[in-house]
Amino acid sequence: MLWNAKNGRVPLGDTEMEYVSFGRGARHLIVLPGLSDGLATVGGKALLLAPPFRRFFDRYTVWMFSRKNRMPAGTAIRDMAEDQARAMESLGIGEAAVLGVSEGGMIAQMLAVMHPERVSALILAVTAPYANEMSRGCVNRWIGLAREGRHRELMIDTAERSYSPAYLKKYRKLYPLLGHVGRPASYDRFLVNAEAILSFDAREEIGRIACPALILDGEEDQIVGAEASRELHAGIPGSKMHLYPGLGHAAYEEAKDFYDRICDFLEA
């Protein structure tokens, strides 16, 4: 199959975790997506999600995991990290470099703290060590919109807070479609993920992260704020950091060298 792209699922208790994989390398890179995973999993999207990782394919097998399909109320970020460790064990992934984006970066932090033997390197993108005032304001607004079923407003608010002004000039043309595309049958899973962010605080624990760590963000991040990356950098011993001028929370989509920078970090 093109790029050795695969779609799969791993059993976890009474439910399953969706994943996709691509590449043929002996090393492993795990990617943990952000809060949008609460609206739609990665299931069945291997070919769609593979292209940004093309440079990795010869040396790495890239795995992108969703959270569990069914998540009980009160599931915490720590629980999601434990689920991830169990999924890795089930799939025979001994250790991996881990790229966590936004909420996925929170899970990645806890995975590195709780299971350091599983994480050979850590890349934390547009994320934070705790739910700061900025992120709490965003997440609480999204929770309100989701509970009211206002999907179009939820998608527009997320976009407006994520992308640069230059990108938004083009993206706003799609706004009329947002009320219909990607609307989940239920927002329950999204709400569990969102509420987990509000209770997250790893500031007392990130000092225990011992693997090489790279922190990436946009200087204009309007969801977690660039100061959150500076706090991660100060709290994780020996970590490296890069902030993209003029970009925000969607720096992982807009920065042309984003994945090259990660690859160079891992190869170094």
Residue frames as qw, qx, qy, qz and C-alpha x, y, z in Angstrom:
[[0.000, 0.888, 0.459, 0.000, 0.00, 0.00, 0.00],
 [0.305, 0.740, -0.049, 0.597, 1.16, 3.56, -0.70],
 [0.074, -0.657, 0.436, -0.611, 3.46, 4.73, 2.11],
 [0.389, -0.079, -0.885, 0.244, 2.61, 1.47, 3.91],
 [0.333, -0.241, 0.201, -0.889, -0.44, 3.31, 5.27],
 [0.351, -0.245, -0.904, 0.011, -2.67, 1.29, 7.60],
 [0.473, -0.446, 0.055, -0.758, -5.84, 1.86, 9.62],
 [0.522, -0.082, -0.832, 0.167, -6.33, -0.12, 12.81],
 [0.527, -0.632, 0.056, -0.566, -7.78, -0.30, 16.29],
 [0.354, 0.197, -0.825, 0.394, -6.52, -1.73, 19.54],
 [0.585, -0.585, -0.522, -0.205, -8.86, -3.14, 22.25],
 [0.121, 0.294, -0.533, 0.784, -8.78, -1.33, 25.60],
 [0.275, 0.114, 0.696, -0.653, -11.11, -2.83, 28.17],
 [0.432, 0.507, 0.722, -0.188, -14.69, -2.60, 26.95],
 [0.403, 0.867, 0.070, -0.282, -13.85, -0.25, 24.08],
 [0.806, 0.230, 0.226, 0.497, -11.21, 0.38, 21.42],
 [0.161, -0.767, 0.157, 0.601, -8.64, 2.97, 20.41],
 [0.716, 0.672, 0.169, 0.081, -8.42, 3.94, 16.73],
 [0.383, -0.650, 0.382, 0.533, -5.01, 4.48, 15.13],
 [0.744, 0.667, -0.043, -0.004, -3.36, 4.93, 11.77],
 [0.603, -0.538, 0.410, 0.424, 0.22, 4.14, 10.82],
 [0.674, 0.737, -0.022, 0.042, 2.49, 4.88, 7.88],
 [0.047, 0.803, -0.592, 0.048, 6.14, 4.46, 7.00],
 [0.958, 0.079, -0.274, 0.004, 8.44, 1.43, 7.16],
 [0.222, 0.656, -0.567, 0.445, 11.27, 2.45, 9.48],
 [0.621, -0.133, -0.722, 0.275, 12.49, 0.49, 12.50],
 [0.101, -0.056, -0.469, 0.876, 12.07, 3.47, 14.84],
 [0.091, -0.660, -0.741, -0.084, 8.68, 4.62, 16.10],
 [0.009, -0.081, 0.106, -0.991, 7.13, 8.08, 16.20],
 [0.073, -0.581, -0.804, 0.107, 3.80, 8.42, 17.98],
 [0.038, -0.247, -0.127, -0.960, 1.57, 11.42, 17.28],
 [0.093, -0.521, -0.772, 0.352, -1.17, 12.45, 19.72],
 [0.063, 0.520, 0.375, 0.765, -3.66, 14.98, 18.27],
 [0.052, -0.113, 0.358, -0.925, -5.46, 17.77, 20.07],
 [0.372, 0.222, 0.600, -0.672, -8.99, 18.39, 21.31],
 [0.571, 0.317, -0.321, -0.686, -10.46, 18.03, 17.82],
 [0.255, 0.115, -0.958, -0.061, -10.00, 14.28, 18.34],
 [0.235, 0.219, 0.743, -0.587, -13.02, 14.51, 20.61],
 [0.558, 0.456, 0.043, -0.692, -15.14, 15.36, 17.56],
 [0.881, 0.409, -0.155, -0.181, -13.73, 12.80, 15.11],
 [0.759, -0.429, 0.436, 0.223, -11.13, 10.06, 15.52],
 [0.035, 0.606, -0.630, -0.484, -8.29, 9.29, 13.12],
 [0.629, 0.093, 0.771, -0.043, -10.01, 6.03, 12.15],
 [0.648, 0.548, 0.512, 0.131, -9.87, 5.33, 8.40],
 [0.211, 0.973, -0.013, -0.091, -7.81, 8.45, 7.60],
 [0.752, -0.344, 0.307, 0.471, -4.31, 6.98, 7.13],
 [0.558, 0.376, 0.378, 0.636, -3.82, 8.25, 3.57],
 [0.011, -0.914, -0.227, -0.335, -5.21, 11.67, 4.47],
 [0.501, -0.859, 0.104, 0.035, -2.95, 12.12, 7.50],
 [0.884, -0.109, 0.177, 0.419, 0.29, 10.67, 6.11],
 [0.571, 0.703, 0.066, 0.419, 1.66, 13.37, 3.73],
 [0.123, -0.937, 0.237, -0.227, 3.26, 15.77, 6.29],
 [0.695, -0.555, 0.457, 0.017, 5.37, 12.89, 7.62],
 [0.867, 0.489, -0.100, 0.009, 6.90, 11.78, 4.31],
 [0.251, 0.744, -0.562, 0.260, 10.43, 12.63, 5.40],
 [0.514, -0.461, 0.630, -0.355, 10.10, 10.15, 8.28],
 [0.922, 0.122, -0.011, -0.368, 8.96, 7.13, 6.29],
 [0.708, 0.433, -0.545, 0.117, 12.34, 5.50, 5.61],
 [0.269, 0.323, -0.719, 0.553, 13.57, 5.57, 9.20],
 [0.285, -0.016, 0.614, -0.736, 10.35, 5.64, 11.22],
 [0.187, -0.470, -0.818, -0.275, 7.00, 3.97, 11.46],
 [0.154, -0.162, 0.190, -0.956, 4.64, 6.81, 12.38],
 [0.212, -0.456, -0.863, 0.043, 1.62, 6.01, 14.53],
 [0.204, -0.260, 0.067, -0.942, -1.21, 8.48, 15.15],
 [0.213, -0.313, -0.901, 0.212, -3.57, 7.53, 17.96],
 [0.372, -0.574, -0.224, -0.695, -6.99, 8.79, 18.95],
 [0.325, -0.259, 0.664, -0.622, -8.29, 8.63, 22.49],
 [0.190, 0.169, 0.963, -0.088, -10.57, 5.71, 23.35],
 [0.165, -0.365, -0.634, -0.662, -13.89, 5.54, 21.49],
 [0.527, -0.700, -0.403, -0.265, -15.90, 5.45, 24.72],
 [0.328, 0.268, -0.479, 0.769, -14.65, 7.64, 27.54],
 [0.383, -0.652, -0.640, 0.135, -16.41, 7.78, 30.91],
 [0.107, -0.914, -0.038, -0.390, -17.13, 11.16, 32.46],
 [0.565, -0.787, 0.245, 0.000, -14.25, 12.29, 34.63],
 [0.895, 0.166, 0.075, 0.407, -11.53, 10.72, 32.48],
 [0.257, -0.895, 0.167, 0.325, -8.36, 12.69, 33.22],
 [0.442, 0.775, -0.445, -0.073, -5.28, 13.44, 31.14],
 [0.268, -0.497, 0.814, -0.138, -3.40, 11.01, 33.37],
 [0.752, 0.158, 0.600, -0.222, -5.90, 8.26, 32.44],
 [0.696, 0.699, -0.041, -0.161, -5.40, 9.02, 28.74],
 [0.138, 0.730, -0.669, 0.019, -1.63, 8.67, 29.17],
 [0.504, -0.229, 0.812, -0.185, -2.14, 5.30, 30.84],
 [0.794, 0.453, 0.331, -0.232, -4.39, 4.22, 27.96],
 [0.494, 0.787, -0.352, -0.113, -1.63, 5.21, 25.54],
 [0.152, -0.559, 0.811, -0.086, 0.95, 3.13, 27.38],
 [0.676, 0.067, 0.700, -0.219, -1.39, 0.11, 27.27],
 [0.727, 0.649, 0.078, -0.212, -1.98, 0.59, 23.53],
 [0.246, 0.758, -0.602, -0.050, 1.78, 0.72, 22.90],
 [0.395, -0.326, 0.845, -0.150, 2.25, -2.49, 24.85],
 [0.759, 0.316, 0.504, -0.266, -0.55, -4.22, 22.92],
 [0.669, 0.735, -0.054, -0.099, 1.00, -3.24, 19.59],
 [0.897, -0.058, 0.056, 0.434, 4.54, -4.21, 20.59],
 [0.290, 0.805, -0.104, 0.508, 5.89, -0.65, 20.59],
 [0.705, -0.283, -0.412, 0.504, 8.58, -0.76, 23.25],
 [0.235, -0.629, -0.131, 0.729, 9.61, 2.90, 23.09],
 [0.405, 0.659, 0.458, 0.437, 8.95, 5.78, 20.74],
 [0.120, -0.011, -0.035, 0.992, 9.53, 9.43, 20.10],
 [0.023, 0.662, 0.737, -0.132, 6.24, 11.13, 20.98],
 [0.042, 0.178, 0.182, 0.966, 4.80, 14.24, 19.32],
 [0.058, -0.606, -0.741, 0.282, 1.90, 15.70, 21.28],
 [0.062, 0.341, 0.283, 0.894, -0.16, 18.55, 19.82],
 [0.409, -0.454, -0.033, -0.791, -2.24, 20.80, 22.12],
 [0.796, -0.384, 0.234, -0.405, -4.23, 18.44, 24.39],
 [0.955, 0.180, -0.202, 0.118, -2.15, 15.63, 22.91],
 [0.375, 0.571, -0.464, 0.564, 0.89, 17.45, 24.29],
 [0.508, -0.521, 0.384, -0.568, -0.60, 17.28, 27.77],
 [0.985, -0.068, 0.053, -0.148, -1.06, 13.53, 27.38],
 [0.758, 0.455, -0.326, 0.336, 2.51, 13.25, 26.07],
 [0.052, -0.662, 0.486, -0.568, 3.86, 15.06, 29.13],
 [0.733, -0.372, 0.383, -0.423, 2.14, 12.61, 31.47],
 [0.973, 0.204, -0.106, 0.012, 3.24, 9.62, 29.38],
 [0.524, 0.565, -0.443, 0.458, 6.86, 10.78, 29.73],
 [0.297, -0.563, 0.489, -0.597, 6.41, 11.30, 33.48],
 [0.828, -0.200, 0.328, -0.409, 4.54, 8.06, 34.22],
 [0.943, 0.128, 0.283, 0.122, 6.23, 5.77, 31.69],
 [0.010, -0.848, 0.407, 0.341, 9.69, 7.18, 30.94],
 [0.493, -0.209, 0.797, 0.280, 10.75, 3.81, 29.53],
 [0.543, 0.571, 0.614, 0.058, 8.21, 4.31, 26.72],
 [0.267, 0.958, 0.103, -0.034, 9.38, 7.76, 25.58],
 [0.772, -0.004, 0.112, 0.625, 12.76, 8.14, 23.88],
 [0.192, 0.016, 0.085, 0.977, 12.18, 11.78, 22.87],
 [0.064, 0.690, 0.647, -0.319, 9.39, 14.28, 23.38],
 [0.123, 0.197, 0.302, 0.924, 8.05, 16.97, 21.06],
 [0.001, 0.620, 0.647, -0.443, 5.47, 19.26, 22.64],
 [0.141, 0.257, 0.424, 0.857, 3.62, 21.45, 20.15],
 [0.284, -0.406, -0.171, -0.852, 1.29, 24.35, 21.02],
 [0.674, -0.444, -0.590, -0.038, 0.61, 22.96, 24.47],
 [0.213, -0.711, 0.284, -0.606, 0.91, 23.87, 28.15],
 [0.302, 0.126, -0.866, 0.377, 1.89, 22.35, 31.49],
 [0.046, 0.403, 0.754, -0.516, -1.48, 23.32, 32.99],
 [0.113, 0.722, 0.597, 0.330, -4.79, 24.92, 32.12],
 [0.259, -0.146, -0.162, 0.941, -3.84, 28.61, 32.30],
 [0.248, 0.534, 0.379, -0.714, -6.26, 31.52, 32.21],
 [0.328, 0.417, -0.439, -0.725, -6.19, 31.83, 28.41],
 [0.256, 0.036, -0.926, -0.276, -6.79, 28.15, 27.73],
 [0.066, 0.351, 0.829, -0.431, -9.49, 27.93, 30.38],
 [0.327, 0.494, 0.120, -0.796, -11.37, 30.78, 28.74],
 [0.377, 0.307, -0.650, -0.584, -11.21, 29.09, 25.31],
 [0.198, -0.054, -0.978, -0.025, -12.15, 25.62, 26.54],
 [0.161, 0.391, 0.684, -0.595, -15.04, 26.86, 28.67],
 [0.414, 0.448, -0.118, -0.784, -16.43, 28.72, 25.67],
 [0.381, 0.217, -0.798, -0.414, -16.15, 25.62, 23.49],
 [0.021, -0.177, -0.942, 0.283, -17.84, 23.50, 26.15],
 [0.314, 0.450, 0.399, -0.735, -20.75, 25.93, 26.17],
 [0.451, 0.421, -0.401, -0.677, -21.07, 25.90, 22.37],
 [0.261, 0.107, -0.945, -0.165, -20.89, 22.10, 22.25],
 [0.107, 0.273, 0.839, -0.458, -23.56, 21.68, 24.91],
 [0.407, 0.544, 0.226, -0.698, -25.84, 23.94, 22.87],
 [0.701, 0.332, 0.599, 0.201, -25.05, 22.06, 19.65],
 [0.273, 0.926, -0.031, -0.258, -23.73, 25.22, 17.98],
 [0.858, -0.019, 0.318, 0.404, -21.25, 23.42, 15.75],
 [0.496, 0.709, 0.142, 0.480, -20.65, 26.19, 13.23],
 [0.202, -0.930, 0.153, -0.268, -19.83, 28.69, 15.98],
 [0.806, -0.486, 0.300, 0.154, -17.54, 26.13, 17.64],
 [0.800, 0.233, 0.286, 0.474, -15.58, 25.57, 14.42],
 [0.284, 0.834, 0.069, 0.468, -15.35, 29.28, 13.58],
 [0.430, -0.873, 0.188, -0.131, -14.21, 30.25, 17.06],
 [0.852, -0.285, 0.318, 0.304, -11.53, 27.54, 16.98],
 [0.672, 0.470, 0.242, 0.518, -10.29, 28.70, 13.57],
 [0.051, 0.926, 0.019, 0.374, -10.24, 32.38, 14.49],
 [0.554, -0.782, 0.283, -0.041, -8.14, 31.62, 17.56],
 [0.880, -0.150, 0.365, 0.263, -5.79, 29.20, 15.77],
 [0.697, 0.408, 0.317, 0.497, -4.71, 30.62, 12.41],
 [0.318, -0.285, 0.074, 0.901, -2.70, 33.63, 11.32],
 [0.340, 0.649, 0.183, -0.656, -4.51, 36.60, 9.69],
 [0.227, 0.460, -0.630, -0.583, -3.01, 35.71, 6.30],
 [0.019, -0.056, -0.992, -0.115, -4.31, 32.15, 6.49],
 [0.225, 0.481, 0.693, -0.487, -7.73, 33.25, 7.72],
 [0.307, 0.491, -0.193, -0.792, -8.24, 35.42, 4.64],
 [0.377, 0.181, -0.791, -0.446, -8.42, 32.23, 2.59],
 [0.110, -0.130, -0.960, 0.221, -9.98, 29.95, 5.23],
 [0.285, 0.303, 0.441, -0.795, -12.98, 32.21, 5.95],
 [0.464, 0.199, -0.488, -0.712, -14.37, 31.34, 2.52],
 [0.409, -0.058, -0.907, -0.081, -15.18, 27.90, 3.95],
 [0.162, -0.022, 0.615, -0.771, -17.16, 29.18, 6.94],
 [0.660, 0.045, -0.081, -0.746, -20.58, 28.64, 5.31],
 [0.736, 0.101, -0.647, -0.175, -19.82, 24.89, 5.18],
 [0.160, 0.313, -0.782, 0.514, -18.75, 24.54, 8.79],
 [0.588, -0.142, 0.373, -0.704, -22.23, 24.03, 10.20],
 [0.915, 0.171, -0.073, -0.358, -22.60, 20.83, 8.21],
 [0.714, 0.415, -0.536, 0.172, -19.11, 19.31, 7.96],
 [0.387, 0.266, -0.712, 0.522, -17.71, 17.33, 10.88],
 [0.532, -0.406, 0.212, -0.712, -20.71, 17.58, 13.18],
 [0.105, 0.128, -0.972, 0.169, -20.62, 14.55, 15.52],
 [0.487, -0.432, -0.681, -0.336, -23.68, 12.51, 16.42],
 [0.603, -0.744, -0.279, 0.070, -22.90, 13.33, 20.06],
 [0.189, 0.804, -0.337, 0.451, -20.59, 15.81, 21.77],
 [0.817, -0.572, 0.018, -0.072, -20.13, 13.56, 24.82],
 [0.878, -0.010, 0.004, 0.478, -16.62, 12.46, 23.88],
 [0.321, 0.627, -0.025, 0.710, -15.58, 16.03, 23.05],
 [0.423, -0.785, 0.034, -0.452, -16.87, 17.24, 26.42],
 [0.898, -0.404, 0.000, 0.173, -14.93, 14.57, 28.33],
 [0.714, 0.236, 0.008, 0.659, -11.74, 15.61, 26.53],
 [0.068, 0.723, 0.017, 0.687, -12.41, 19.31, 27.09],
 [0.614, -0.739, 0.010, -0.278, -13.13, 18.93, 30.79],
 [0.906, -0.182, -0.051, 0.378, -9.94, 16.89, 31.20],
 [0.462, 0.503, -0.060, 0.728, -7.95, 19.91, 30.00],
 [0.283, -0.783, -0.005, -0.553, -9.50, 22.11, 32.69],
 [0.793, -0.595, 0.100, -0.086, -8.29, 19.81, 35.49],
 [0.878, 0.235, -0.128, 0.398, -4.79, 19.28, 34.07],
 [0.137, -0.935, 0.300, -0.132, -1.72, 20.53, 35.95],
 [0.948, 0.061, -0.139, 0.281, 1.69, 18.90, 35.49],
 [0.136, 0.885, -0.281, 0.346, 3.87, 21.74, 36.79],
 [0.579, -0.640, 0.475, -0.175, 5.02, 19.75, 39.79],
 [0.892, -0.038, 0.447, 0.047, 5.96, 16.75, 37.62],
 [0.707, 0.703, -0.038, 0.066, 7.52, 17.91, 34.35],
 [0.091, -0.829, 0.548, -0.063, 10.89, 18.36, 36.05],
 [0.713, -0.242, 0.658, -0.019, 11.09, 14.55, 36.09],
 [0.810, 0.576, 0.094, -0.054, 11.10, 14.34, 32.28],
 [0.548, -0.579, 0.466, 0.385, 14.58, 13.10, 31.42],
 [0.681, 0.319, 0.525, 0.398, 14.41, 12.40, 27.67],
 [0.205, -0.061, 0.269, 0.939, 15.38, 14.99, 25.04],
 [0.177, 0.713, 0.635, -0.237, 12.51, 17.44, 24.57],
 [0.170, 0.122, 0.336, 0.918, 11.63, 20.00, 21.90],
 [0.118, 0.648, 0.579, -0.480, 8.92, 22.62, 22.45],
 [0.172, 0.186, 0.509, 0.822, 7.26, 24.34, 19.47],
 [0.090, 0.725, 0.591, -0.341, 4.65, 27.08, 19.35],
 [0.284, 0.649, 0.287, 0.644, 3.63, 30.25, 17.59],
 [0.235, -0.008, -0.352, 0.906, 4.43, 33.54, 19.29],
 [0.362, -0.117, -0.056, -0.923, 0.83, 34.65, 18.67],
 [0.305, -0.230, -0.924, -0.030, -0.86, 31.56, 20.14],
 [0.368, -0.303, 0.067, -0.877, -4.33, 32.66, 21.31],
 [0.812, -0.273, -0.418, -0.301, -5.38, 29.34, 22.84],
 [0.817, -0.393, -0.281, 0.315, -2.61, 28.38, 25.28],
 [0.091, -0.983, 0.159, 0.012, -0.33, 31.40, 24.82],
 [0.662, 0.537, -0.428, 0.300, 3.38, 31.35, 24.00],
 [0.254, -0.647, 0.534, -0.482, 4.14, 31.89, 27.69],
 [0.929, -0.179, 0.218, -0.239, 2.98, 28.29, 28.25],
 [0.875, 0.378, -0.190, 0.236, 5.82, 27.07, 26.01],
 [0.182, 0.686, -0.468, 0.527, 8.28, 29.19, 27.95],
 [0.642, -0.481, 0.407, -0.436, 7.03, 27.57, 31.16],
 [0.996, 0.077, 0.050, -0.020, 7.51, 24.11, 29.66],
 [0.634, 0.590, -0.317, 0.388, 11.00, 25.06, 28.51],
 [0.127, -0.662, 0.494, -0.550, 11.90, 26.32, 31.99],
 [0.762, -0.341, 0.358, -0.419, 10.39, 23.27, 33.67],
 [0.987, 0.146, 0.066, 0.031, 11.80, 20.44, 31.53],
 [0.481, -0.672, 0.416, 0.380, 15.55, 20.02, 32.08],
 [0.384, -0.265, 0.672, 0.575, 17.66, 20.43, 28.94],
 [0.504, 0.624, 0.597, -0.013, 14.68, 21.10, 26.67],
 [0.237, -0.047, 0.371, 0.896, 14.92, 23.10, 23.45],
 [0.259, 0.698, 0.543, -0.389, 12.32, 25.60, 22.25],
 [0.185, 0.061, 0.448, 0.873, 11.38, 27.37, 19.04],
 [0.247, 0.656, 0.510, -0.498, 8.61, 29.97, 18.70],
 [0.396, 0.386, 0.565, 0.613, 7.37, 30.94, 15.23],
 [0.017, 0.325, 0.110, -0.939, 6.97, 34.71, 14.75],
 [0.380, 0.162, -0.285, -0.865, 3.58, 35.71, 13.41],
 [0.533, -0.112, -0.776, -0.319, 1.98, 32.29, 13.85],
 [0.561, -0.393, 0.298, -0.665, -0.46, 31.01, 16.43],
 [0.697, -0.202, 0.621, -0.296, -1.90, 27.73, 17.68],
 [0.891, 0.397, 0.208, -0.078, -1.99, 26.24, 14.17],
 [0.017, -0.789, 0.563, 0.245, 1.77, 26.64, 13.70],
 [0.531, -0.157, 0.824, 0.120, 1.94, 22.89, 13.08],
 [0.607, 0.582, 0.539, 0.057, -0.15, 23.46, 9.94],
 [0.291, 0.954, 0.046, -0.057, 1.22, 26.80, 8.79],
 [0.257, -0.783, 0.511, 0.243, 4.98, 26.60, 9.45],
 [0.775, 0.509, -0.327, -0.184, 6.63, 25.12, 6.36],
 [0.397, 0.476, -0.741, 0.258, 9.58, 23.75, 8.35],
 [0.667, -0.458, 0.293, -0.509, 7.55, 22.35, 11.26],
 [0.990, -0.064, 0.107, -0.067, 8.06, 18.64, 10.49],
 [0.674, 0.538, -0.325, 0.389, 11.58, 19.21, 9.15],
 [0.130, -0.678, 0.462, -0.556, 12.47, 20.78, 12.48],
 [0.836, -0.329, 0.300, -0.321, 11.12, 17.75, 14.33],
 [0.956, 0.256, -0.078, 0.121, 12.98, 15.34, 12.06],
 [0.413, 0.654, -0.409, 0.485, 16.24, 17.26, 12.51],
 [0.445, -0.604, 0.431, -0.502, 15.76, 17.21, 16.29],
 [0.948, -0.149, 0.217, -0.178, 15.20, 13.46, 16.35],
 [0.858, 0.416, -0.160, 0.254, 18.12, 12.74, 14.03],
 [0.150, 0.743, -0.433, 0.488, 20.43, 14.90, 16.11]]
